[in-house]
Amino acid sequence: MQLDYPARPRPRWLRYSPAGNRLMTQLVASVPTARALVEEIAGFHEQFLTIPVQARSGADPPEPNWVNGWFHALDAVVLYGLLALRNPRLFVEVGSGNSTRFARRAIRDHELRTKIISIDPCPRAEIDAICDQVVRAPLEDVDTKEIASLSAEDLLFVDSSHRSFQNSDVTVFFTEILPALPPGLVYGMHDIFLPDDYPPEWAERFYSEQYLLASYLAGGADGDEVLAPLSYLHHDTEVPSALARSFDALGLTKPQRFGNAFWMRKGTR
């Protein structure tokens, strides 16, 4: 495809720009809430130790493991913890795989009432057997009524194409779904590096999702609360140190302890 104006992707450093001051203020303000959440999640230490670090030969494919190439340890413990602490009615995923494995493990460990709904045309992992409902279609082809039924009791996690084009899943989420989510709903997006840009080695992926999120936040985010911006917490704060006991016991390296999910709570309009 030939474009009138060729794209020249390279990282830009929002955190160091005048326009980044508002974003940094929002991220800093989230730290006390994030710290309290992570410290509570650290209480699941014993359960974390029962999850293998590497995939075991001959193990049941739906079983999670910490080093899986897609869903880092900080992402996994926060998702597990949010489910265990909130016991949501529904866990809706847009994009499924290793996150689904950790979700099912939390449901099983804590006997949660939670039902998993997976929206993904082609998950990266074998997860159909551990979902309660599967929608094997891209988000842009799904009747938004499926998500309009969400309530404050539920949990939503979006890990889709990360690209905003006409009729892409990211565009549909930000323009048709996010504004209509119910107050109190906790939702997260994956592969968000704010306040930093996407990694330079990802330039040819043409990801754009976090630019829409940055604009959403700059505009006040409709009153939504930033709960746990994991990449920022990992790089800029000591908040994840509350999980060091578990990560040390598991023998995870510093890169393996990373996370880049960005969790928020929908505000009251």
Protein Blocks (a to p, Z undefined) as FASTA:
>chain_A
ZZfbdcddddddfklpmklmmmmmmmmmmmmmmmmmmmmmmmmmmmmmmpcfbdcehiaf
klccfblolacfklmmmmmmmmmmnopabdcdehiajkmmmmmmmmmmnopabdcddddf
bdfbdfklmpfbdcdddfklpcfklmmmpcfkbccddddeopacehiaklmmmmmmmmmp
cehiacddehiabfbdcdfklmmnopaklmmmmmmmmnonnopacfblfklmmmmmcklm
mmmmmmmmnopafklmgccbdcdddddZZ
